[in-house]
Amino acid sequence: MLPEKESMGNTEEDKRSAFERHKAALVQSFREAREAGQRVRLGKRTSNLFRRRRADGARTLEVSGFNTVIEIDPVARTVDVGGMTPYDAVVAATLRHGLMPAVVPELKSITVGGAVTGGGIESSSFRFGFVHETVVEIEILTASGEVVLCRPDNAHSDLFFGFANSYGTLGYALRLRIELVPAGPYVQLTHQRCEAPETYFEALAASCGEERARGGAASFVDGVVFREGEMVRTVARSCQSVESVSSYRFMRPFYHSIRERGEDWLSIEDYIWRWDTDWFWCARAFGMERPWIRFPVGLLGGLNSRTYWKIRHVYENSRLLRRIGPGRGKEWVIQDVEIPVDRAAEFQHFLCGRIGIFPFWICPAKAYEDSSRFPLYQTDPETLYINFGFWGGLPSGAEPDAHNRLVETKVQELGGKKSLYSTSHFSESEFWEIYNQPAYRALKNRYDPEDYFPDLYQKCVLG
Ligand SMILES: Cc1cc2nc3c(=O)[nH]c(=O)nc-3n(C[C@H](O)[C@H](O)[C@H](O)COP(=O)(O)OP(=O)(O)OC[C@H]3O[C@@H](n4cnc5c(N)ncnc54)[C@H](O)[C@@H]3O)c2cc1C
């Protein structure tokens, strides 16, 4: 174990004062851009956004100084991080103390600021809620060029709660303090198969109830639907010792193992990043399940979400590849949606019958505390939601975006919510009915009255 409170700085430079310096420099360049009437964008080197962004001549803000862990407090069980810190850096630092963030999104390159503003979720969300529910405080650079400290109990509590699902339209998170939970060095996984969606979601809800009641060190629940009639539920528990561990970092994709095995053991790191190696299963589209491609890419350390993002970026930005590549003539349906558990079987029948992308990911989530006060992503705190993650291409129909529209309509019909990291096709009035226009407008009036940042509809739907 490490000392009681560890500042993660190198010896020459304390990270907190470095953070303050980076903050002052960023504020200055932000204000200069504003005064010059220029738009700005975050100069992040990674992204997990699936919407196309317009290169609109905005000034790129230098934010590489905000990508480190600043300080861990193992007693209070919190970590302070720069807003652009990727989760793999946070996890590596906190596991040294036997702790991990309460919810870690499954792709290494997702950053803390991105996950908080973008509705991050993972297999511990049945217990701790969405990523934004595990935040203690945030320092946010607002449109006026001021940095405000937002906490649930201070004068900026409106922005603290309003930041979730705001996607950088109310300001940029520069520093966040997030909660940590104890995590043993290993994880024991149990995979259980099921054939009927109704039984499957009942069993999933029961597992969540049992694990919540058990409390203690980290535990996890998620699942995969391989095809209609073949569903697997995985319950994983943190543990101190095991006889042997599996590894899915190289030639064997993790998702195959859950179809083949009843029980398994992984190191905690390998469990946390189990989906990163193959981008769930999406990397197979790049040939990563062909041994002659996988082997050299793996040897070069390229089996991870950062590599896949770069491949996709090249593809998206090449007119030629888009015309002749495997995506031609396809409508991309890349979506994560939350459905109340008692309507989940119905949604699954719809997905299998009308969309037909397999496998898809299942992840339960329930509010951490009884009162859910996040106005831009309101869910019922008493309800267990099921996140369905489905990512693939379907033949384009006569109507553009017909499959995505169908999904949006179904989600609304079932009382669900759709996250906004990918494409959305709502009309403006539909959108604002779902994402709480009065609350959003009140936040804009206070923190960005001149509409310097685009609004949520402009950014997430119009692009
Ligand atoms: C295939 C796929 C599957 C996914 N599955 C999951 C999942 O299972 N669980 C999960 O948690 N998430 C998932 N995501 C979504 C992901 O968490 C969100 O897209 C998240 O916003 C990405 O974070 P990022 O750090 O990469 O942000 P970016 O992609 O860089 O940015 C996302 C948005 O957030 C804004 N933003 C980024 N950083 C900040 C900041 N510091 N302050 C203010 N605004 C900021 C950006 O302006 C942008 O609008 C998935 C995404 C993909 C592509």
The ligand as an SDF file (V2000), in Angstrom:
LIG
                    3D

 53 58  0  0  0  0  0  0  0  0999 V2000
  -18.9480    1.9840  -29.9940 C   0  0  0  0  0  0  0  0  0  0  0  0
  -19.1360    2.8370  -28.7560 C   0  0  0  0  0  0  0  0  0  0  0  0
  -19.6020    2.2440  -27.6190 C   0  0  0  0  0  0  0  0  0  0  0  0
  -19.7560    2.9900  -26.4870 C   0  0  0  0  0  0  0  0  0  0  0  0
  -20.1470    2.3680  -25.4000 N   0  0  0  0  0  0  0  0  0  0  0  0
  -20.1090    3.0140  -24.2660 C   0  0  0  0  0  0  0  0  0  0  0  0
  -20.3520    2.3330  -23.0940 C   0  0  0  0  0  0  0  0  0  0  0  0
  -20.6640    1.1700  -23.1260 O   0  0  0  0  0  0  0  0  0  0  0  0
  -20.2120    2.9670  -21.9300 N   0  0  0  0  0  0  0  0  0  0  0  0
  -19.8750    4.2760  -21.9070 C   0  0  0  0  0  0  0  0  0  0  0  0
  -19.6750    4.8210  -20.8520 O   0  0  0  0  0  0  0  0  0  0  0  0
  -19.7630    4.9770  -23.0090 N   0  0  0  0  0  0  0  0  0  0  0  0
  -19.8260    4.3790  -24.1870 C   0  0  0  0  0  0  0  0  0  0  0  0
  -19.6270    5.0710  -25.3050 N   0  0  0  0  0  0  0  0  0  0  0  0
  -19.7770    6.5300  -25.3130 C   0  0  0  0  0  0  0  0  0  0  0  0
  -18.7020    7.3440  -24.6960 C   0  0  0  0  0  0  0  0  0  0  0  0
  -18.6430    7.1690  -23.2990 O   0  0  0  0  0  0  0  0  0  0  0  0
  -19.0750    8.7850  -24.9380 C   0  0  0  0  0  0  0  0  0  0  0  0
  -19.0410    9.0180  -26.3290 O   0  0  0  0  0  0  0  0  0  0  0  0
  -18.1370    9.7360  -24.2260 C   0  0  0  0  0  0  0  0  0  0  0  0
  -18.6430   11.0550  -24.3120 O   0  0  0  0  0  0  0  0  0  0  0  0
  -16.7840    9.6570  -24.9010 C   0  0  0  0  0  0  0  0  0  0  0  0
  -15.8310   10.3050  -24.1060 O   0  0  0  0  0  0  0  0  0  0  0  0
  -14.5000   10.8780  -24.7470 P   0  0  0  0  0  0  0  0  0  0  0  0
  -13.6810   11.2480  -23.5870 O   0  0  0  0  0  0  0  0  0  0  0  0
  -13.9270    9.9740  -25.7490 O   0  0  0  0  0  0  0  0  0  0  0  0
  -15.0690   12.2210  -25.3800 O   0  0  0  0  0  0  0  0  0  0  0  0
  -14.9950   12.8180  -26.8310 P   0  0  0  0  0  0  0  0  0  0  0  0
  -15.4060   11.7800  -27.8330 O   0  0  0  0  0  0  0  0  0  0  0  0
  -13.7100   13.4970  -27.0040 O   0  0  0  0  0  0  0  0  0  0  0  0
  -16.1090   13.9120  -26.7070 O   0  0  0  0  0  0  0  0  0  0  0  0
  -17.4640   13.5630  -26.5290 C   0  0  0  0  0  0  0  0  0  0  0  0
  -18.2610   14.8340  -26.2820 C   0  0  0  0  0  0  0  0  0  0  0  0
  -17.9850   15.2850  -24.9740 O   0  0  0  0  0  0  0  0  0  0  0  0
  -17.4650   16.6120  -25.0080 C   0  0  0  0  0  0  0  0  0  0  0  0
  -16.3670   16.6330  -24.0570 N   0  0  0  0  0  0  0  0  0  0  0  0
  -15.2780   15.8420  -24.0420 C   0  0  0  0  0  0  0  0  0  0  0  0
  -14.4890   16.1610  -22.9940 N   0  0  0  0  0  0  0  0  0  0  0  0
  -15.1190   17.1710  -22.3480 C   0  0  0  0  0  0  0  0  0  0  0  0
  -14.8120   17.9280  -21.2000 C   0  0  0  0  0  0  0  0  0  0  0  0
  -13.7120   17.7410  -20.5100 N   0  0  0  0  0  0  0  0  0  0  0  0
  -15.6900   18.8700  -20.8140 N   0  0  0  0  0  0  0  0  0  0  0  0
  -16.8360   19.1040  -21.5080 C   0  0  0  0  0  0  0  0  0  0  0  0
  -17.1630   18.4170  -22.6100 N   0  0  0  0  0  0  0  0  0  0  0  0
  -16.3130   17.4600  -23.0190 C   0  0  0  0  0  0  0  0  0  0  0  0
  -16.9810   16.8640  -26.4170 C   0  0  0  0  0  0  0  0  0  0  0  0
  -17.0930   18.2060  -26.7550 O   0  0  0  0  0  0  0  0  0  0  0  0
  -17.9430   15.9820  -27.2120 C   0  0  0  0  0  0  0  0  0  0  0  0
  -19.1410   16.6550  -27.4810 O   0  0  0  0  0  0  0  0  0  0  0  0
  -19.4820    4.3680  -26.4670 C   0  0  0  0  0  0  0  0  0  0  0  0
  -19.0220    4.9790  -27.6150 C   0  0  0  0  0  0  0  0  0  0  0  0
  -18.8340    4.2100  -28.7400 C   0  0  0  0  0  0  0  0  0  0  0  0
  -18.3100    4.8820  -29.9520 C   0  0  0  0  0  0  0  0  0  0  0  0
  1  2  1  0
  2  3  1  0
  2 52  2  0
  3  4  2  0
  4  5  1  0
  4 50  1  0
  5  6  2  0
  6  7  1  0
  6 13  1  0
  7  8  2  0
  7  9  1  0
  9 10  1  0
 10 11  2  0
 10 12  1  0
 12 13  2  0
 13 14  1  0
 14 15  1  0
 14 50  1  0
 15 16  1  0
 16 17  1  0
 16 18  1  0
 18 19  1  0
 18 20  1  0
 20 21  1  0
 20 22  1  0
 22 23  1  0
 23 24  1  0
 24 25  2  0
 24 26  1  0
 24 27  1  0
 27 28  1  0
 28 29  2  0
 28 30  1  0
 28 31  1  0
 31 32  1  0
 32 33  1  0
 33 34  1  0
 33 48  1  0
 34 35  1  0
 35 36  1  0
 35 46  1  0
 36 37  1  0
 36 45  1  0
 37 38  2  0
 38 39  1  0
 39 40  1  0
 39 45  2  0
 40 41  1  0
 40 42  2  0
 42 43  1  0
 43 44  2  0
 44 45  1  0
 46 47  1  0
 46 48  1  0
 48 49  1  0
 50 51  2  0
 51 52  1  0
 52 53  1  0
M  END
$$$$
